[in-house]
Amino acid sequence: MTKILLSLHVLAAIIAVGPVTVAASMFPATLRRALGEADAGDARTTLRTLHRICRVYAGIGIAVPLFGFATASSLGVLGDAWLITSILLTAAAAGVLALLILPAQDRALAEAAGPPAPSAPAPVRPGRLAMLTGVFNLLWATVTVLMIIRPGSTTGV
């Protein structure tokens, strides 16, 4: 059963997190194009598509920690330091995505659609959004390395 849970965990990570990291990484460059071109209809369409990918796959991504907890429980490693660190980093990555990246993408889509309303929040800077996406990707890369190396693990899986 452990191997099935581990397989589902890894598949969920690949299928859910992969598209988010790619789409979120493409968003800032496309936003620069959309804000810089007079006729940016194609760029705006691409922005909407990238944002939808991020939203949908972020929702599907909840399967990653669910299968992860089930796998860790079956392996008896829930108290291991590498796993606790991975859980904290995963929570941080989810927070960056849900609280910073997705709302900034929402605002960027509104900005790219037309002139801002007088009471609109500060404009989204593509460079800041790229930085946040880089932090998100770095957190996931760190979690991936921890999952592979598992310092101190003796599970043999």
SULBELBEL-V456953 format. One line per field, one symbol per residue. phi: phi as a letter, one per 30 degrees, with the letter a starting at -180 (. if undefined). A space follows every 50 residues. Layout:
# SULBELBEL-V456953
phi->???
This chain:
# SULBELBEL-V456953
phi->.ddddddddddddddcdeddddddddeddddedddccdccedddddeddd ddeddddddddddddddddddddddicecdedddddddddddddddddcb dddddedddddddldddecddeddcedddddddddedddddddddddddh eidbdid
